[in-house]
Amino acid sequence: LQQLGRSAVISAAGALLPHRRMASSLFRKPVPGSGCWEMAAGDCDVTMAPEPSGAGEADAEREAEIFKEQGNAFYLKKDYNEAFNYYTKAIDICPKNVSYYGNRAATLMMIGKFREALEDAQQAVRLDDTFVRGHLREGKCHLSLGNAMAAGRCFQKVLELETNSPQALTELKSAEAVLEYERIAEVGFDKGDFRKVVYYMDRALEFAPACHRFKILKAECLALLGRYPDAQSVASDILRMDSTNADALYVRGLCLYYEDCIEKAVQFFVQALRMAPDHEKARLACRNAKALRAKKEEGNRAFKEGSYDEAFELYSEALKIDPNNIKTNAKLYCNRGTVGSKLNKMQQAIEDCSSAIKLDDTYIKAYMRRAQCYMDTEQYEEAVRDYEKIYQTEKTKEHKQLLKNAQLELKKSKRKDYYKILGVDKNATEDEIKKAYRKRALMHHPDRHSSASPEVQKEEEKKFKEVGEAFSILSDPKKKARYDSGQDLDDDGMNSGDFDANNIFKAFFGSPGGFSFEASGPGNFFFQFG
């Protein structure tokens, strides 16, 4: 040995025993025959004197136990991060100690890291298959992550080791409940009963708070129910933890798609497909979004060019792409309603606007379009109802004036329509009104129907009086102005009923000698002035 100096000595067993060596504070050497590691002395030259393996193992175990006790103290103080650090130090020294893995698993569960806790719990039961708390923790981790079937197997194992374990029995019932909630939700989704799915996913998440699968299904159904902010919140929470989660990216895109933000939606669908090329839902949604965008743009272009028939067809085709896209379809219906009004298909336009409002009852533009169609078709009560809704939602001067106009037209519509009685347009000139009166007065004059039945005579006499009343108002500029503005004609002594139809007739025809009707054949009359 003196001759070798600092050189190595080869033992009889063939092992290399260094006389002197460097040891780092991060270096640990295995203690023969134990599951522990001996901590190194430091970053300096040290002489490693041989020592009995039993003593080294005991020292390592004592050091690991100290770390474990320190971890327990921090755990009781609910300082789980520090507890985790000390349990980890204990495991580093004794990597085959079951309780250390069990304690660290419990700590990880307390801070919601169920996937990492599951790994520790599984390692613990690999080291000791009879470790009851290890199987319980493994089961609870599986359940929290949404794997109720695997959780059930763990709890069954506990019951094999410890018959009638109250905790295992309770947890087993929870796992069975989650499996049942999954089954009901799956059936509900297939039937389109998305409210039921949300309800049962909420129930399942009470037992499986870390299950991304349940959260994604809930978020997707919230989006399909139109509860976009709630759905986005769930998806965003997942993306904060895992920005590459394809399911969460898909749901985020779905919310934007259903909110008619199609450009942004496509970006999320493409990103989801980048993360998971086989994501079928993202692929289908992306295809629908692109098709809907293209068809809507074609319809808008045709409308701007004045090709109304083509625009009507393009909007109709777009409406067939995705019945679930409520906001976009509401806009498409409203656009088609606008086209219908341009084509003078008023009833079709009203129906399309009503469909838009049914999909989105906050869609003011659809109410405005329908109200105008009601005005154009003289359905004033319906127009007033729509304008009232609009003004309640947006109290602008424009909306207030539109409501007043509709109310005025409604009031006017409840009076006799003198223009209609004379058969003239509301913009008729004085000469047109006179010609219309001449024609109608002669048509309904009682003398012309003297040989008719009493019922016909009565009806014609009524019409003759209405014609005279209409002419008395529309031929008087002052009365006509008040009538056209919707004011009451009884004000200022303008009583529309204060007239004699025969006197108006005589005054109009100016016949001092009178005139008479004579029959020229069955049902035919002519009149002549005297």
C-alpha positions in Angstrom: 0.0 0.0 0.0 2.9 2.4 0.8 4.3 1.7 -2.7 1.0 2.4 -4.4 0.5 5.7 -2.5 -2.6 7.3 -3.9 -3.3 4.6 -6.5 -6.2 2.2 -6.2 -6.1 -1.3 -4.6 -7.9 -4.2 -6.3 -9.7 -6.3 -3.8 -10.1 -10.1 -4.0 -13.7 -9.6 -5.1 -12.5 -7.5 -8.0 -14.1 -4.2 -6.7 -12.2 -0.9 -7.0 -11.6 0.7 -3.6 -10.4 4.3 -4.0 -8.0 5.4 -1.2 -9.0 9.1 -1.5 -11.7 10.7 -3.7 -13.7 13.9 -4.2 -17.3 13.8 -2.8 -20.0 16.4 -3.7 -22.8 17.5 -1.4 -25.2 16.5 -4.2 -23.6 13.0 -4.4 -25.1 10.1 -2.6 -23.9 6.5 -2.4 -26.2 3.5 -1.9 -26.0 1.8 1.4 -25.5 -1.9 0.7 -28.6 -4.0 1.5 -30.9 -1.1 2.1 -33.3 1.1 0.2 -31.6 4.2 1.4 -28.9 6.5 0.1 -26.1 8.0 2.2 -25.6 11.7 2.0 -22.1 12.8 0.8 -19.8 14.9 3.0 -19.2 18.0 0.9 -17.3 19.5 -1.9 -13.8 18.8 -0.6 -11.2 16.1 -0.4 -12.1 13.6 2.3 -10.7 10.3 3.3 -13.5 7.7 3.2 -12.9 5.3 6.0 -14.7 2.0 5.6 -17.6 1.6 8.0 -20.1 -1.2 8.6 -23.0 -1.2 6.2 -25.5 -1.6 9.1 -24.4 1.7 10.7 -24.7 3.6 7.4 -28.2 2.3 6.8 -29.3 3.2 10.3 -28.0 6.8 9.9 -29.7 7.2 6.6 -33.0 5.9 7.9 -32.7 8.3 10.9 -32.1 11.2 8.6 -35.0 10.2 6.4 -37.3 10.0 9.4 -36.2 13.4 10.5 -37.2 14.8 7.1 -40.5 12.9 7.3 -41.3 14.3 10.8 -40.5 17.8 9.5 -42.8 17.2 6.6 -45.6 16.0 9.0 -45.2 19.2 11.0 -45.6 21.4 7.9 -48.6 19.2 6.7 -50.3 19.9 10.0 -49.7 23.6 9.5 -51.3 23.2 6.1 -48.0 24.4 4.5 -48.3 21.7 1.9 -45.5 23.0 -0.4 -42.9 22.7 2.4 -44.3 19.4 3.5 -43.9 18.2 -0.1 -40.2 19.3 -0.1 -39.4 17.4 3.1 -41.2 14.2 2.0 -39.3 14.4 -1.2 -36.0 14.6 0.8 -37.0 11.6 2.8 -37.8 9.7 -0.5 -34.5 10.7 -2.0 -32.7 9.0 0.9 -35.0 6.0 1.2 -36.8 5.5 -2.1 -38.4 2.2 -1.0 -40.2 3.5 2.0 -43.9 3.1 1.5 -45.1 5.7 4.0 -43.0 8.4 2.5 -44.8 8.0 -0.9 -48.1 7.8 0.9 -47.5 11.0 2.8 -46.4 12.8 -0.3 -49.4 11.6 -2.2 -51.7 13.0 0.6 -49.9 16.3 0.3 -50.2 16.5 -3.4 -53.9 15.7 -3.1 -54.3 18.7 -0.7 -53.0 21.1 -3.4 -55.1 19.6 -6.1 -52.2 17.8 -8.0 -54.1 14.5 -8.3 -52.2 13.2 -11.3 -48.8 13.5 -9.5 -50.5 12.2 -6.3 -51.7 9.2 -8.3 -48.1 8.3 -9.3 -47.0 8.4 -5.6 -50.0 6.3 -4.5 -49.3 3.7 -7.2 -45.6 3.5 -6.2 -46.6 3.0 -2.6 -48.9 0.0 -3.4 -46.3 -1.4 -5.8 -43.9 -1.5 -2.9 -46.5 -2.9 -0.5 -49.7 -4.4 -2.0 -51.2 -4.6 1.5 -50.9 -0.8 2.1 -54.6 0.1 2.7 -54.2 3.8 2.7 -52.2 3.6 -0.5 -55.1 1.9 -2.3 -57.5 4.4 -0.8 -55.5 7.3 -2.0 -55.0 5.8 -5.5 -58.8 5.3 -5.7 -59.5 8.9 -4.6 -57.0 10.2 -7.2 -58.6 8.1 -9.9 -62.0 9.4 -8.9 -60.9 13.0 -8.7 -59.5 12.7 -12.3 -62.8 11.1 -13.5 -61.7 7.5 -13.9 -64.5 6.0 -11.8 -64.0 2.5 -13.0 -60.3 2.4 -11.9 -61.3 4.0 -8.6 -63.9 1.3 -8.0 -61.2 -1.4 -8.5 -59.0 0.3 -5.9 -61.8 0.5 -3.3 -62.7 -3.1 -4.0 -59.1 -4.0 -3.2 -59.3 -2.1 0.1 -62.4 -4.1 1.0 -60.5 -7.3 0.3 -57.8 -6.2 2.7 -60.1 -4.6 5.3 -63.6 -6.0 5.1 -66.4 -3.5 5.7 -64.1 -0.5 5.7 -66.5 2.5 6.1 -64.4 4.8 4.0 -64.0 2.3 1.2 -67.7 1.6 1.1 -68.5 5.3 1.0 -66.0 6.0 -1.8 -67.2 2.9 -3.7 -70.7 4.4 -3.7 -69.3 7.7 -5.0 -67.5 5.9 -7.8 -70.7 4.0 -8.8 -72.6 7.3 -8.7 -70.2 9.0 -11.1 -70.4 6.0 -13.5 -74.2 6.4 -13.5 -74.0 10.2 -14.0 -71.7 9.6 -17.0 -74.2 7.1 -18.5 -77.1 9.5 -18.1 -75.1 12.4 -19.6 -74.1 10.3 -22.6 -77.7 9.4 -23.3 -78.7 13.0 -22.8 -76.1 14.3 -25.2 -77.1 11.9 -27.9 -80.7 13.1 -27.5 -79.7 16.8 -27.6 -80.9 17.3 -24.0 -77.9 19.6 -23.1 -79.5 20.9 -19.9 -79.6 17.4 -18.5 -75.9 16.9 -19.5 -74.9 20.1 -17.7 -76.8 19.0 -14.6 -75.3 15.5 -14.4 -71.8 16.8 -15.2 -72.1 19.2 -12.3 -73.0 16.3 -10.1 -70.1 14.2 -11.3 -67.7 17.1 -10.8 -68.5 17.2 -7.1 -66.7 13.9 -6.9 -64.2 14.4 -9.8 -63.2 18.1 -9.6 -60.0 17.6 -11.6 -61.6 15.8 -14.5 -61.0 17.8 -17.7 -63.2 15.4 -19.7 -66.3 16.2 -17.6 -65.5 19.9 -17.7 -65.2 19.9 -21.5 -68.5 18.1 -21.9 -70.2 20.6 -19.7 -68.6 23.5 -21.5 -69.6 22.1 -24.9 -73.2 21.8 -23.7 -73.2 25.3 -22.2 -72.1 26.5 -25.6 -74.9 24.6 -27.4 -77.4 26.1 -24.9 -76.2 29.6 -25.8 -74.5 30.2 -22.4 -71.3 31.3 -24.0 -69.7 33.3 -21.2 -70.1 30.2 -18.9 -68.7 27.9 -21.5 -65.8 30.2 -22.2 -65.0 30.4 -18.5 -64.7 26.6 -18.2 -62.6 26.3 -21.3 -60.3 29.2 -20.4 -59.7 27.7 -16.9 -58.4 24.5 -18.6 -56.3 26.4 -21.1 -54.6 28.3 -18.3 -53.4 24.9 -16.9 -52.8 23.3 -20.3 -52.6 25.7 -23.3 -52.3 22.7 -25.7 -55.6 21.0 -24.6 -57.3 20.4 -28.0 -60.7 19.9 -26.4 -60.6 23.2 -24.6 -59.4 24.9 -27.8 -62.3 23.4 -29.6 -64.9 24.6 -27.1 -63.3 28.1 -27.1 -63.7 28.2 -30.8 -67.2 26.8 -30.6 -68.3 29.7 -28.3 -66.8 32.2 -30.8 -68.5 30.4 -33.7 -71.9 30.6 -32.0 -71.4 34.2 -31.2 -70.9 34.9 -34.9 -67.2 35.6 -34.5 -66.4 33.2 -37.3 -62.9 34.4 -38.2 -61.6 34.0 -34.6 -63.5 30.7 -34.3 -61.7 29.2 -37.3 -58.3 30.1 -35.7 -59.2 28.1 -32.6 -60.4 25.2 -34.6 -57.2 25.1 -36.7 -55.1 25.3 -33.5 -57.1 22.4 -31.9 -56.5 20.3 -35.1 -52.8 21.2 -34.8 -52.7 19.7 -31.3 -55.0 16.8 -32.2 -55.2 16.1 -36.0 -57.9 13.5 -35.5 -60.2 15.8 -33.5 -63.4 15.1 -35.4 -65.6 17.7 -33.8 -63.1 20.5 -34.4 -62.8 19.3 -38.0 -66.5 19.4 -38.6 -67.0 22.8 -36.8 -64.1 24.3 -38.8 -65.7 23.1 -42.1 -69.1 24.5 -41.1 -67.6 27.8 -40.0 -65.8 28.3 -43.3 -68.8 27.2 -45.4 -71.1 29.6 -43.4 -68.8 32.5 -43.8 -68.4 32.0 -47.5 -72.1 31.6 -48.2 -73.1 34.6 -46.1 -70.5 36.8 -47.9 -71.8 35.7 -51.3 -75.4 36.6 -50.2 -74.2 40.0 -49.0 -72.4 40.7 -52.2 -75.4 39.7 -54.3 -77.6 42.0 -52.2 -75.3 45.0 -52.6 -75.3 44.4 -56.4 -79.1 44.5 -56.4 -79.4 40.8 -57.3 -82.2 40.2 -54.8 -83.4 36.8 -56.1 -79.9 35.4 -56.0 -79.3 36.9 -52.5 -82.5 35.3 -51.3 -81.3 31.8 -52.5 -77.8 32.2 -51.1 -79.2 33.2 -47.6 -81.5 30.2 -47.8 -78.6 27.9 -48.6 -76.6 29.4 -45.7 -79.4 28.7 -43.3 -79.2 24.9 -44.0 -75.5 24.6 -43.0 -75.8 24.6 -39.2 -79.2 24.8 -37.5 -77.4 25.1 -34.1 -75.7 28.4 -34.9 -78.4 30.6 -33.5 -76.8 34.1 -33.8 -75.6 33.7 -37.3 -78.8 32.1 -38.4 -80.8 35.0 -36.8 -78.8 37.4 -38.9 -79.3 35.3 -42.0 -83.1 35.3 -41.5 -83.1 39.1 -41.0 -81.0 39.5 -44.2 -83.4 37.3 -46.1 -86.3 39.3 -44.6 -84.7 42.5 -46.0 -84.4 40.9 -49.4 -88.0 39.8 -49.2 -89.2 43.3 -48.6 -87.1 44.5 -51.6 -88.9 41.8 -53.7 -92.3 43.0 -52.2 -92.8 39.6 -50.5 -94.0 41.3 -47.4 -95.5 38.3 -45.7 -92.3 36.3 -46.3 -90.2 39.2 -45.0 -92.4 39.3 -41.8 -92.0 35.5 -41.3 -88.2 35.7 -41.7 -87.9 38.6 -39.2 -90.1 36.6 -36.8 -87.8 33.6 -37.2 -84.8 35.8 -36.4 -86.5 37.2 -33.3 -87.4 33.7 -32.2 -83.7 32.7 -32.3 -82.5 36.0 -30.7 -85.1 38.0 -28.9 -82.6 40.9 -28.4 -82.0 41.4 -32.1 -83.2 45.0 -32.6 -82.5 45.1 -36.3 -85.0 42.2 -36.8 -87.6 44.1 -34.8 -87.0 47.2 -36.9 -87.3 45.4 -40.2 -90.5 43.6 -39.1 -92.0 46.8 -37.8 -91.4 48.5 -41.1 -93.0 45.6 -42.9 -96.0 45.9 -40.6 -96.3 49.6 -41.4 -96.0 48.9 -45.2 -98.9 46.4 -44.9 -100.9 48.7 -42.6 -100.7 46.3 -39.7 -100.4 49.2 -37.3 -101.1 47.4 -34.0 -98.3 44.9 -34.7 -96.0 47.8 -35.8 -96.7 49.7 -32.5 -95.9 46.6 -30.5 -92.6 46.1 -32.2 -91.6 49.8 -31.9 -92.5 49.8 -28.2 -90.2 46.8 -27.7 -87.4 48.7 -29.6 -87.9 51.9 -27.7 -87.9 50.1 -24.3 -84.5 48.5 -25.3 -82.9 51.6 -26.9 -84.4 54.9 -25.9 -83.2 57.0 -28.8 -84.9 60.0 -30.5 -85.2 58.1 -33.7 -87.0 55.1 -32.0 -89.3 57.5 -30.2 -90.3 59.2 -33.4 -90.9 55.9 -35.1 -93.1 54.8 -32.3 -95.1 58.0 -32.4 -95.6 57.6 -36.2 -96.9 54.1 -35.7 -99.2 55.1 -32.9 -100.6 58.0 -35.1 -101.2 55.6 -38.0 -102.9 53.2 -35.7 -105.2 56.0 -34.4 -105.9 57.0 -38.0 -106.6 53.5 -39.0 -109.4 53.2 -36.4 -111.3 56.1 -38.1 -113.1 55.8 -41.4 -110.7 55.8 -44.2 -112.0 58.5 -46.4 -109.4 57.9 -49.1 -110.5 54.3 -49.3 -114.2 55.2 -49.4 -113.5 57.4 -52.4 -111.1 54.9 -53.9 -108.2 57.3 -54.2 -104.6 57.4 -53.0 -103.6 59.4 -49.9 -101.6 61.7 -52.1 -104.6 62.4 -54.5 -105.0 65.8 -55.9 -108.1 68.0 -55.6 -109.2 67.1 -59.1 -108.8 63.4 -58.5 -110.8 63.7 -55.3 -113.6 65.4 -57.2 -113.6 62.9 -60.0 -113.7 60.1 -57.5 -116.7 61.6 -55.6 -118.6 62.1 -58.9 -118.2 58.5 -59.8 -119.0 57.0 -56.3 -121.9 59.4 -55.6 -123.6 58.4 -58.8 -122.8 54.8 -58.2 -124.5 54.7 -54.7 -127.2 57.3 -55.1 -130.5 56.0 -53.6 -132.6 56.9 -56.7 -130.4 54.5 -58.8 -131.4 51.6 -56.5 -135.1 52.4 -56.0 -136.2 49.2 -57.6 -133.7 47.0 -55.5 -134.6 45.0 -52.4 -134.9 46.9 -49.1 -131.6 45.4 -47.9 -129.7 46.6 -51.0 -131.4 50.0 -50.8 -130.3 50.4 -47.2 -126.7 49.3 -47.9 -126.4 51.7 -50.9 -127.8 54.6 -48.9 -125.2 54.0 -46.2 -122.4 54.0 -48.8 -123.9 57.2 -50.4 -123.7 58.9 -47.1 -120.1 57.7 -46.5 -119.1 59.0 -49.9 -120.6 62.4 -49.1 -118.9 62.4 -45.7 -115.5 61.6 -47.2 -115.9 64.3 -49.8 -116.9 66.9 -47.3 -113.7 66.3 -45.4 -111.2 65.8 -48.2 -112.5 68.7 -50.3 -112.0 71.1 -47.4 -108.3 72.0 -47.1 -108.5 72.7 -43.3 -110.4 69.6 -42.5 -108.2 67.5 -44.8 -105.1 68.7 -43.1 -106.4 67.9 -39.6 -107.6 64.5 -40.9 -104.2 63.7 -42.5 -102.4 64.7 -39.3 -104.6 62.3 -37.2 -106.2 65.1 -35.2 -109.8 64.8 -34.0 -112.2 66.5 -36.5 -114.7 67.3 -33.7 -112.3 69.9 -32.3 -113.0 73.5 -33.2 -116.5 72.6 -34.3 -115.4 70.5 -37.2 -118.0 67.7 -36.7 -117.6 65.2 -39.5 -121.1 64.0 -38.9 -122.7 67.5 -39.3 -123.5 67.3 -43.0 -126.3 66.2 -45.4 -125.2 63.8 -48.2 -128.0 65.0 -50.5 -127.1 68.7 -50.0 -123.5 67.9 -50.8 -124.6 66.0 -53.9 -126.8 68.9 -55.1 -124.1 71.4 -54.4 -121.5 69.4 -56.3 -123.6 68.8 -59.4 -125.1 72.3 -59.2 -128.5 71.3 -60.7 -131.2 73.9 -60.2 -133.7 71.8 -62.2 -132.5 68.6 -60.7 -131.7 65.3 -62.5 -133.2 61.9 -62.7 -132.1 58.3 -63.1 -133.7 56.2 -65.9 -133.5 52.5 -66.7 -132.1 51.5 -70.1 -132.4 47.8 -69.4 -132.4 45.3 -66.6 -129.9 46.5 -64.0 -128.7 49.4 -66.2 -129.3 53.0 -65.3 -128.2 56.4 -66.7 -128.9 59.8 -65.4 -129.7 63.1 -67.1 -129.9 66.6 -65.9 -133.2 68.4 -66.1 
